[in-house]
Amino acid sequence: MNILLLEPFLSGSHQKWAEGYQSHSRHDIRLLSLKGRHWKWRMHGG
């Protein structure tokens, strides 16, 4: 199964979880992310 994982805040625990999920899954997981900055701006813009 192919999975596209969208992560708008790749930093800290979000990064650990996404990379752990990607490395321990038997599925093909592609990670599409933004760096972990400007969090407040992204929350208001979303």
C-alpha positions in Angstrom: 0.0 0.0 0.0 1.2 3.5 -0.8 0.7 6.2 1.8 1.3 9.9 1.5 1.8 11.4 4.9 1.3 15.2 5.1 2.9 16.8 8.1 2.6 20.7 8.4 5.0 20.9 11.4 8.0 18.5 11.1 9.8 19.2 14.3 10.2 17.6 17.7 7.7 14.9 18.5 5.9 15.3 15.2 9.2 14.4 13.4 10.0 11.5 15.6 6.5 10.0 15.1 6.5 10.5 11.3 9.9 9.1 10.8 9.3 6.2 13.2 6.0 5.4 11.4 7.8 5.5 8.0 10.7 3.3 9.1 8.7 0.7 11.0 5.8 0.3 8.5 5.8 -2.4 5.9 4.0 0.0 3.5 5.6 2.5 1.2 5.2 5.8 3.1 6.1 9.1 1.4 6.5 12.1 3.7 5.5 15.5 2.5 6.2 18.1 5.1 7.0 21.7 6.1 9.7 22.6 8.5 8.7 23.1 12.1 8.6 26.9 12.1 5.9 29.6 11.9 3.5 27.4 13.7 1.2 30.2 14.9 1.0 31.7 11.4 0.0 28.3 9.9 -2.7 27.7 12.5 -4.3 31.1 11.7 -3.9 30.6 8.0 -5.5 27.1 8.0 
